[in-house]
Amino acid sequence: MNVDGERCAERAAGVSPQRAAEMGSVTGRVARWAAGRGDAAGLLLVGSCARGAARADSDVDLLLLSTAPDGYAADDAWLRELSLGEVVRVRAWGPLTEWRHRTGSGLEVELCVGPADWARTDPVDAGTRRVVTDGARPLYDPAGMLEALIRACG
């Protein structure tokens, strides 16, 4: 099983050591949480953190792929489990739903939840390709689905 979240801090060279540690702590916590969920098909770190180009004002962008994504909108117990801070926005992006959080320190964490077939590779959806080619790193990828997607987009 591939669970990797703590290394986000290593890739966040454009932020303070404290912020990098917080980013690593958040990604590690979410990766461990995802690994314990039966519906989690994968967790992807995307955007500037995944590219190693985070800045002081960067957020942490995470994408959870699930076999039961509708359950996340129906029951918010998972939000309390993760303790990512105040929910400041919920918005749909096609098949994905974004929950944007703000921690006590002001770090914004975007956690999008969507169906596992978002990562299909035959063919790769144009929107999926844009997200992946802008920077993507699997944090939890038990079946290798996210690695296959990244290769297909390369």
VMD Tcl script that draws the C-alpha trace (Angstrom):
set ca {
  {0.00 0.00 0.00}
  {1.36 3.42 -0.95}
  {0.65 6.08 1.71}
  {2.85 9.15 1.41}
  {1.93 12.54 2.80}
  {4.66 13.77 5.10}
  {7.07 14.46 2.22}
  {4.98 17.42 1.07}
  {7.09 19.45 3.50}
  {10.26 18.48 1.62}
  {8.84 19.82 -1.63}
  {7.63 23.14 -0.24}
  {10.89 25.06 -0.61}
  {9.14 28.43 -1.13}
  {7.50 28.48 2.31}
  {8.69 28.89 5.90}
  {9.76 25.77 7.78}
  {6.68 26.11 10.01}
  {4.30 26.31 7.04}
  {6.08 23.44 5.28}
  {5.71 21.33 8.42}
  {2.00 22.19 8.62}
  {1.52 21.27 4.95}
  {3.28 17.97 5.53}
  {1.24 17.28 8.64}
  {-2.05 17.95 6.81}
  {-1.17 15.79 3.81}
  {0.09 12.98 6.05}
  {-3.06 13.07 8.17}
  {-5.35 12.99 5.13}
  {-3.31 10.19 3.50}
  {-3.51 8.02 6.64}
  {-7.24 8.76 6.94}
  {-7.83 7.80 3.27}
  {-5.90 4.56 3.72}
  {-8.30 3.58 6.48}
  {-11.46 4.12 4.40}
  {-12.91 1.21 2.46}
  {-14.30 3.52 -0.24}
  {-11.03 5.37 -0.95}
  {-9.60 4.38 -4.33}
  {-6.83 6.98 -4.23}
  {-5.60 10.31 -2.90}
  {-3.72 12.72 -5.11}
  {-1.78 15.85 -4.15}
  {-2.11 18.34 -7.00}
  {-1.00 21.86 -7.86}
  {1.98 23.79 -6.55}
  {2.75 21.46 -3.62}
  {2.89 18.48 -5.97}
  {5.18 20.41 -8.34}
  {7.50 21.47 -5.52}
  {6.68 25.11 -6.28}
  {4.65 26.09 -3.22}
  {4.85 29.71 -2.08}
  {3.99 31.35 1.22}
  {0.41 31.94 0.02}
  {-0.07 28.48 -1.55}
  {-2.86 26.19 -0.47}
  {-2.77 22.40 -0.22}
  {-4.83 20.81 -3.00}
  {-5.95 17.23 -2.48}
  {-8.17 15.00 -4.58}
  {-9.83 11.96 -3.04}
  {-11.23 9.40 -5.46}
  {-13.93 7.23 -3.98}
  {-16.15 4.32 -4.93}
  {-18.97 6.13 -3.05}
  {-18.41 9.88 -3.53}
  {-22.06 10.84 -2.95}
  {-21.78 9.78 0.67}
  {-19.47 12.71 1.42}
  {-22.16 15.28 0.67}
  {-24.78 13.28 2.55}
  {-22.86 12.97 5.84}
  {-20.29 15.45 7.14}
  {-18.84 13.21 9.88}
  {-15.68 12.85 7.75}
  {-15.11 16.61 7.98}
  {-15.00 16.39 11.77}
  {-12.68 13.35 11.57}
  {-10.15 15.26 9.48}
  {-10.26 18.51 11.48}
  {-8.97 20.61 8.60}
  {-10.43 23.82 9.98}
  {-13.41 25.93 9.04}
  {-15.17 25.04 5.79}
  {-15.14 28.29 3.81}
  {-16.54 27.02 0.51}
  {-18.21 24.02 -1.05}
  {-18.38 23.99 -4.84}
  {-18.89 21.50 -7.64}
  {-16.30 21.17 -10.40}
  {-17.88 18.78 -12.87}
  {-17.79 15.34 -11.22}
  {-15.74 16.65 -8.27}
  {-16.96 18.46 -5.17}
  {-14.54 20.82 -3.46}
  {-14.52 21.43 0.28}
  {-12.18 24.37 0.98}
  {-10.98 24.68 4.57}
  {-9.01 27.32 6.44}
  {-6.89 26.17 9.37}
  {-6.33 28.27 12.48}
  {-3.01 29.48 11.03}
  {-4.68 30.55 7.78}
  {-3.48 27.67 5.60}
  {-6.14 26.81 3.04}
  {-6.74 23.14 2.29}
  {-8.83 22.19 -0.72}
  {-10.12 18.64 -0.57}
  {-12.01 17.57 -3.68}
  {-13.95 14.32 -3.66}
  {-14.96 12.52 -6.83}
  {-15.61 9.14 -8.39}
  {-12.78 6.69 -8.99}
  {-13.49 6.75 -12.74}
  {-12.17 10.36 -12.81}
  {-8.79 8.63 -13.17}
  {-9.73 6.52 -16.20}
  {-7.03 6.41 -18.84}
  {-8.87 5.20 -21.94}
  {-9.30 7.99 -22.79}
  {-8.06 10.54 -20.26}
  {-10.65 13.31 -19.82}
  {-9.36 16.75 -20.89}
  {-10.11 18.27 -17.45}
  {-8.37 15.41 -15.68}
  {-5.35 15.84 -17.96}
  {-5.15 19.57 -17.08}
  {-5.16 18.82 -13.35}
  {-2.56 16.06 -13.62}
  {-0.17 17.88 -15.95}
  {-0.22 20.94 -13.65}
  {1.39 18.78 -10.95}
  {0.22 15.56 -9.35}
  {1.68 13.18 -6.82}
  {-0.12 10.13 -5.40}
  {-0.35 10.06 -1.61}
  {-2.46 6.91 -1.44}
  {-2.62 4.63 -4.46}
  {-3.32 1.03 -3.41}
  {-4.01 -0.30 -6.93}
  {-1.56 1.92 -8.85}
  {-4.45 3.69 -10.57}
  {-3.02 7.18 -10.01}
  {0.48 6.23 -11.17}
  {-1.10 4.83 -14.36}
  {-3.01 8.08 -14.85}
  {0.13 10.17 -14.43}
  {1.95 7.99 -16.98}
  {-0.97 8.31 -19.42}
  {-0.83 12.10 -19.11}
  {2.95 12.28 -19.52}
}
mol new
graphics top color blue
foreach p $ca { graphics top sphere $p radius 0.5 }
foreach p [lrange $ca 0 end-1] q [lrange $ca 1 end] { graphics top cylinder $p $q radius 0.2 }
display resetview
